[in-house]
Amino acid sequence: MMGIEFMQIVFAIGLVLIIAVILNKLAISPARLAFKAGYSLIFGMILIWTFNYVGVFWGLYIPANIVTILTAGVLGLPGIGLMIVLQFIV
Protein backbone atom coordinates (compact mmCIF):
# COMPACT_ATOMS: atom_id res chain seq x y z
CA MET A 1 0.00 0.00 0.00
CA MET A 2 1.31 3.44 -0.91
CA GLY A 3 1.86 5.90 1.85
CA ILE A 4 0.26 9.30 2.09
CA GLU A 5 3.68 10.93 1.76
CA PHE A 6 4.21 9.32 -1.64
CA MET A 7 0.83 10.53 -2.90
CA GLN A 8 1.56 14.04 -1.67
CA ILE A 9 4.88 14.05 -3.55
CA VAL A 10 3.21 12.83 -6.75
CA PHE A 11 0.49 15.49 -6.37
CA ALA A 12 3.07 18.21 -5.73
CA ILE A 13 5.11 17.22 -8.81
CA GLY A 14 1.97 17.21 -10.95
CA LEU A 15 0.95 20.61 -9.62
CA VAL A 16 4.40 22.06 -10.32
CA LEU A 17 4.28 20.71 -13.89
CA ILE A 18 0.84 22.21 -14.48
CA ILE A 19 1.99 25.59 -13.15
CA ALA A 20 5.11 25.43 -15.34
CA VAL A 21 3.02 24.75 -18.45
CA ILE A 22 0.65 27.64 -17.62
CA LEU A 23 3.56 30.03 -17.05
CA ASN A 24 5.16 28.89 -20.31
CA LYS A 25 1.93 29.63 -22.22
CA LEU A 26 1.63 33.04 -20.58
CA ALA A 27 5.20 33.96 -21.51
CA ILE A 28 4.70 33.10 -25.18
CA SER A 29 1.12 34.28 -25.46
CA PRO A 30 1.56 38.10 -25.57
CA ALA A 31 3.88 37.97 -28.59
CA ARG A 32 1.59 35.55 -30.38
CA LEU A 33 -1.44 37.68 -29.50
CA ALA A 34 0.24 40.84 -30.81
CA PHE A 35 1.14 39.07 -34.06
CA LYS A 36 -2.42 37.80 -34.54
CA ALA A 37 -3.89 41.23 -33.80
CA GLY A 38 -1.50 42.88 -36.26
CA TYR A 39 -2.30 40.31 -38.92
CA SER A 40 -6.04 40.80 -38.35
CA LEU A 41 -5.69 44.58 -38.62
CA ILE A 42 -3.80 44.37 -41.90
CA PHE A 43 -6.09 41.70 -43.36
CA GLY A 44 -9.21 43.60 -42.24
CA MET A 45 -8.00 46.86 -43.74
CA ILE A 46 -7.27 45.15 -47.05
CA LEU A 47 -10.73 43.55 -47.05
CA ILE A 48 -12.51 46.81 -46.27
CA TRP A 49 -10.46 48.76 -48.78
CA THR A 50 -11.21 46.16 -51.47
CA PHE A 51 -14.90 46.09 -50.60
CA ASN A 52 -15.15 49.89 -50.64
CA TYR A 53 -13.38 49.97 -54.02
CA VAL A 54 -15.81 47.43 -55.52
CA GLY A 55 -18.85 48.50 -53.48
CA VAL A 56 -18.91 51.91 -55.15
CA PHE A 57 -20.66 50.30 -58.11
CA TRP A 58 -23.59 49.27 -55.88
CA GLY A 59 -23.51 52.31 -53.60
CA LEU A 60 -22.18 50.35 -50.60
CA TYR A 61 -19.55 51.65 -48.22
CA ILE A 62 -18.12 50.37 -44.93
CA PRO A 63 -16.38 53.01 -42.80
CA ALA A 64 -12.83 52.12 -41.82
CA ASN A 65 -12.44 52.26 -38.04
CA ILE A 66 -10.86 49.90 -35.53
CA VAL A 67 -14.09 47.96 -34.86
CA THR A 68 -14.91 47.34 -38.51
CA ILE A 69 -11.30 46.53 -39.38
CA LEU A 70 -10.99 43.97 -36.58
CA THR A 71 -14.41 42.50 -37.44
CA ALA A 72 -13.36 42.04 -41.05
CA GLY A 73 -9.91 40.77 -40.05
CA VAL A 74 -11.14 38.19 -37.57
CA LEU A 75 -14.28 37.01 -39.37
CA GLY A 76 -13.14 37.54 -42.96
CA LEU A 77 -15.78 37.65 -45.68
CA PRO A 78 -18.60 36.68 -43.29
CA GLY A 79 -17.63 39.74 -41.24
CA ILE A 80 -17.97 41.95 -44.30
CA GLY A 81 -21.38 40.40 -44.96
CA LEU A 82 -22.37 40.99 -41.34
CA MET A 83 -21.48 44.66 -41.55
CA ILE A 84 -23.41 45.06 -44.82
CA VAL A 85 -26.51 43.46 -43.25
CA LEU A 86 -26.13 45.69 -40.19
CA GLN A 87 -26.02 48.77 -42.41
CA PHE A 88 -29.31 47.79 -43.99
CA ILE A 89 -30.92 47.05 -40.60
CA VAL A 90 -29.75 50.22 -38.85
N, CA and C atoms as a LAMMPS dump frame, in Angstrom:
ITEM: TIMESTEP
0
ITEM: NUMBER OF ATOMS
270
ITEM: BOX BOUNDS ff ff ff
-5.0000000000000000e+02 5.0000000000000000e+02
-5.0000000000000000e+02 5.0000000000000000e+02
-5.0000000000000000e+02 5.0000000000000000e+02
ITEM: ATOMS id mol type element x y z
1 1 1 N 0.841 -1.169 0
2 1 2 C 0 0 0
3 1 3 C 0.897 1.247 0
4 2 1 N 0.522 2.212 -0.824
5 2 2 C 1.309 3.437 -0.908
6 2 3 C 0.998 4.335 0.277
7 3 1 N 2.038 5.002 0.723
8 3 2 C 1.859 5.903 1.849
9 3 3 C 1.32 7.25 1.408
10 4 1 N 0.812 7.979 2.362
11 4 2 C 0.262 9.299 2.094
12 4 3 C 1.36 10.241 1.62
13 5 1 N 2.576 10.074 2.153
14 5 2 C 3.678 10.928 1.757
15 5 3 C 3.983 10.793 0.264
16 6 1 N 3.946 9.56 -0.23
17 6 2 C 4.211 9.318 -1.643
18 6 3 C 3.163 10.006 -2.523
19 7 1 N 1.901 9.902 -2.14
20 7 2 C 0.826 10.528 -2.903
21 7 3 C 0.939 12.05 -2.87
22 8 1 N 1.371 12.599 -1.752
23 8 2 C 1.565 14.041 -1.671
24 8 3 C 2.694 14.499 -2.585
25 9 1 N 3.759 13.709 -2.667
26 9 2 C 4.875 14.052 -3.548
27 9 3 C 4.436 14.001 -5.008
28 10 1 N 3.697 12.958 -5.37
29 10 2 C 3.207 12.834 -6.748
30 10 3 C 2.277 13.999 -7.077
31 11 1 N 1.399 14.36 -6.161
32 11 2 C 0.489 15.485 -6.367
33 11 3 C 1.267 16.793 -6.505
34 12 1 N 2.268 16.992 -5.682
35 12 2 C 3.074 18.215 -5.732
36 12 3 C 3.829 18.32 -7.053
37 13 1 N 4.392 17.213 -7.527
38 13 2 C 5.111 17.22 -8.807
39 13 3 C 4.144 17.536 -9.952
40 14 1 N 2.975 16.934 -9.923
41 14 2 C 1.97 17.209 -10.948
42 14 3 C 1.528 18.658 -10.931
43 15 1 N 1.349 19.217 -9.741
44 15 2 C 0.949 20.606 -9.616
45 15 3 C 2.032 21.547 -10.132
46 16 1 N 3.29 21.248 -9.835
47 16 2 C 4.401 22.059 -10.321
48 16 3 C 4.482 22.002 -11.846
49 17 1 N 4.257 20.831 -12.434
50 17 2 C 4.282 20.706 -13.892
51 17 3 C 3.148 21.499 -14.539
52 18 1 N 1.973 21.455 -13.941
53 18 2 C 0.841 22.207 -14.48
54 18 3 C 1.116 23.707 -14.404
55 19 1 N 1.659 24.167 -13.288
56 19 2 C 1.989 25.589 -13.146
57 19 3 C 3.069 25.987 -14.147
58 20 1 N 4.047 25.12 -14.38
59 20 2 C 5.106 25.427 -15.341
60 20 3 C 4.548 25.55 -16.749
61 21 1 N 3.619 24.681 -17.118
62 21 2 C 3.015 24.754 -18.45
63 21 3 C 2.209 26.04 -18.598
64 22 1 N 1.451 26.411 -17.566
65 22 2 C 0.653 27.638 -17.622
66 22 3 C 1.557 28.86 -17.744
67 23 1 N 2.626 28.906 -16.963
68 23 2 C 3.556 30.034 -17.047
69 23 3 C 4.246 30.092 -18.405
70 24 1 N 4.553 28.937 -18.976
71 24 2 C 5.159 28.892 -20.307
72 24 3 C 4.196 29.458 -21.351
73 25 1 N 2.931 29.113 -21.271
74 25 2 C 1.935 29.63 -22.216
75 25 3 C 1.758 31.136 -22.044
76 26 1 N 1.791 31.616 -20.816
77 26 2 C 1.631 33.045 -20.579
78 26 3 C 2.824 33.837 -21.088
79 27 1 N 3.998 33.254 -21.045
80 27 2 C 5.195 33.959 -21.505
81 27 3 C 5.216 34.07 -23.028
82 28 1 N 4.702 33.083 -23.725
83 28 2 C 4.705 33.096 -25.182
84 28 3 C 3.467 33.808 -25.722
85 29 1 N 2.398 33.793 -24.99
86 29 2 C 1.118 34.28 -25.46
87 29 3 C 1.087 35.752 -25.873
88 30 1 N 1.676 36.7 -25.143
89 30 2 C 1.556 38.101 -25.57
90 30 3 C 2.155 38.374 -26.952
91 31 1 N 3.282 37.765 -27.27
92 31 2 C 3.881 37.969 -28.585
93 31 3 C 2.995 37.371 -29.675
94 32 1 N 2.471 36.198 -29.417
95 32 2 C 1.586 35.55 -30.384
96 32 3 C 0.295 36.356 -30.551
97 33 1 N -0.224 36.877 -29.448
98 33 2 C -1.438 37.677 -29.501
99 33 3 C -1.211 38.967 -30.283
100 34 1 N -0.074 39.61 -30.077
101 34 2 C 0.243 40.837 -30.811
102 34 3 C 0.381 40.55 -32.31
103 35 1 N 0.994 39.431 -32.656
104 35 2 C 1.142 39.071 -34.064
105 35 3 C -0.221 38.813 -34.699
106 36 1 N -1.094 38.076 -33.998
107 36 2 C -2.42 37.797 -34.544
108 36 3 C -3.253 39.073 -34.693
109 37 1 N -3.142 39.974 -33.722
110 37 2 C -3.888 41.232 -33.805
111 37 3 C -3.377 42.078 -34.969
112 38 1 N -2.066 42.139 -35.145
113 38 2 C -1.502 42.885 -36.262
114 38 3 C -1.908 42.297 -37.598
115 39 1 N -1.881 40.979 -37.688
116 39 2 C -2.302 40.306 -38.916
117 39 3 C -3.778 40.591 -39.2
118 40 1 N -4.617 40.54 -38.162
119 40 2 C -6.042 40.804 -38.348
120 40 3 C -6.292 42.238 -38.782
121 41 1 N -5.529 43.182 -38.22
122 41 2 C -5.69 44.58 -38.622
123 41 3 C -5.328 44.789 -40.087
124 42 1 N -4.23 44.213 -40.509
125 42 2 C -3.799 44.366 -41.901
126 42 3 C -4.781 43.682 -42.853
127 43 1 N -5.16 42.45 -42.521
128 43 2 C -6.09 41.701 -43.363
129 43 3 C -7.449 42.389 -43.421
130 44 1 N -7.928 42.901 -42.285
131 44 2 C -9.212 43.596 -42.242
132 44 3 C -9.193 44.87 -43.052
133 45 1 N -8.092 45.613 -42.968
134 45 2 C -8.005 46.861 -43.743
135 45 3 C -7.991 46.569 -45.238
136 46 1 N -7.281 45.524 -45.634
137 46 2 C -7.27 45.149 -47.053
138 46 3 C -8.66 44.737 -47.511
139 47 1 N -9.374 43.958 -46.682
140 47 2 C -10.731 43.545 -47.048
141 47 3 C -11.668 44.747 -47.18
142 48 1 N -11.621 45.649 -46.213
143 48 2 C -12.511 46.811 -46.265
144 48 3 C -12.148 47.723 -47.435
145 49 1 N -10.871 47.926 -47.666
146 49 2 C -10.456 48.764 -48.784
147 49 3 C -10.936 48.16 -50.109
148 50 1 N -10.762 46.84 -50.246
149 50 2 C -11.208 46.165 -51.473
150 50 3 C -12.719 46.252 -51.624
151 51 1 N -13.436 46.017 -50.516
152 51 2 C -14.895 46.092 -50.596
153 51 3 C -15.355 47.501 -50.954
154 52 1 N -14.751 48.518 -50.341
155 52 2 C -15.147 49.894 -50.644
156 52 3 C -14.821 50.265 -52.09
157 53 1 N -13.746 49.708 -52.618
158 53 2 C -13.38 49.968 -54.015
159 53 3 C -14.406 49.352 -54.965
160 54 1 N -14.842 48.129 -54.67
161 54 2 C -15.811 47.433 -55.522
162 54 3 C -17.236 47.854 -55.18
163 55 1 N -17.496 48.163 -53.915
164 55 2 C -18.85 48.502 -53.479
165 55 3 C -19.371 49.813 -54.018
166 56 1 N -18.486 50.635 -54.567
167 56 2 C -18.91 51.907 -55.151
168 56 3 C -19.917 51.666 -56.274
169 57 1 N -19.761 50.594 -56.994
170 57 2 C -20.658 50.298 -58.111
171 57 3 C -22.084 50.039 -57.651
172 58 1 N -22.256 49.558 -56.411
173 58 2 C -23.587 49.273 -55.875
174 58 3 C -24.01 50.3 -54.83
175 59 1 N -23.189 51.291 -54.582
176 59 2 C -23.514 52.306 -53.595
177 59 3 C -23.316 51.84 -52.162
178 60 1 N -22.453 50.868 -51.954
179 60 2 C -22.183 50.349 -50.603
180 60 3 C -20.834 50.85 -50.111
181 61 1 N -20.774 51.138 -48.815
182 61 2 C -19.546 51.651 -48.221
183 61 3 C -19.492 51.203 -46.768
184 62 1 N -18.346 50.727 -46.336
185 62 2 C -18.12 50.37 -44.935
186 62 3 C -17.056 51.321 -44.397
187 63 1 N -17.386 52.094 -43.351
188 63 2 C -16.384 53.009 -42.803
189 63 3 C -15.214 52.235 -42.194
190 64 1 N -14.027 52.773 -42.334
191 64 2 C -12.827 52.119 -41.819
192 64 3 C -12.499 52.675 -40.437
193 65 1 N -12.859 51.939 -39.401
194 65 2 C -12.442 52.258 -38.044
195 65 3 C -11.967 50.977 -37.373
196 66 1 N -11.488 51.055 -36.164
197 66 2 C -10.857 49.896 -35.528
198 66 3 C -11.833 48.732 -35.355
199 67 1 N -13.098 49.033 -35.065
200 67 2 C -14.086 47.963 -34.862
201 67 3 C -14.373 47.24 -36.171
202 68 1 N -14.602 47.984 -37.24
203 68 2 C -14.914 47.339 -38.511
204 68 3 C -13.697 46.612 -39.077
205 69 1 N -12.511 47.184 -38.881
206 69 2 C -11.302 46.53 -39.379
207 69 3 C -11.055 45.214 -38.653
208 70 1 N -11.19 45.217 -37.326
209 70 2 C -10.995 43.967 -36.576
210 70 3 C -12.095 42.954 -36.889
211 71 1 N -13.328 43.42 -37.077
212 71 2 C -14.413 42.497 -37.44
213 71 3 C -14.112 41.831 -38.771
214 72 1 N -13.693 42.61 -39.745
215 72 2 C -13.359 42.044 -41.053
216 72 3 C -12.121 41.165 -40.97
217 73 1 N -11.146 41.551 -40.157
218 73 2 C -9.914 40.771 -40.05
219 73 3 C -10.11 39.446 -39.36
220 74 1 N -10.927 39.43 -38.318
221 74 2 C -11.136 38.189 -37.565
222 74 3 C -12.13 37.278 -38.275
223 75 1 N -13.239 37.838 -38.762
224 75 2 C -14.281 37.012 -39.374
225 75 3 C -14.115 36.817 -40.877
226 76 1 N -13.347 37.68 -41.522
227 76 2 C -13.135 37.54 -42.96
228 76 3 C -14.348 38 -43.754
229 77 1 N -14.644 37.29 -44.822
230 77 2 C -15.781 37.655 -45.681
231 77 3 C -17.122 37.595 -44.958
232 78 1 N -17.348 36.624 -44.057
233 78 2 C -18.602 36.684 -43.292
234 78 3 C -18.716 37.951 -42.444
235 79 1 N -17.601 38.484 -41.979
236 79 2 C -17.625 39.74 -41.238
237 79 3 C -18.029 40.904 -42.109
238 80 1 N -17.551 40.92 -43.351
239 80 2 C -17.966 41.955 -44.303
240 80 3 C -19.47 41.836 -44.548
241 81 1 N -19.943 40.614 -44.763
242 81 2 C -21.38 40.398 -44.962
243 81 3 C -22.193 40.833 -43.756
244 82 1 N -21.683 40.568 -42.562
245 82 2 C -22.372 40.987 -41.344
246 82 3 C -22.492 42.504 -41.272
247 83 1 N -21.43 43.192 -41.607
248 83 2 C -21.475 44.659 -41.555
249 83 3 C -22.4 45.235 -42.62
250 84 1 N -22.492 44.596 -43.776
251 84 2 C -23.412 45.057 -44.815
252 84 3 C -24.856 44.883 -44.341
253 85 1 N -25.158 43.715 -43.761
254 85 2 C -26.509 43.461 -43.246
255 85 3 C -26.848 44.458 -42.136
256 86 1 N -25.885 44.726 -41.266
257 86 2 C -26.129 45.693 -40.186
258 86 3 C -26.392 47.093 -40.722
259 87 1 N -25.744 47.461 -41.809
260 87 2 C -26.016 48.767 -42.406
261 87 3 C -27.442 48.864 -42.92
262 88 1 N -27.953 47.78 -43.48
263 88 2 C -29.315 47.794 -43.991
264 88 3 C -30.33 47.779 -42.858
265 89 1 N -30.006 47.129 -41.735
266 89 2 C -30.915 47.051 -40.604
267 89 3 C -30.966 48.385 -39.866
268 90 1 N -29.812 48.984 -39.645
269 90 2 C -29.746 50.215 -38.852
270 90 3 C -29.92 51.367 -39.712
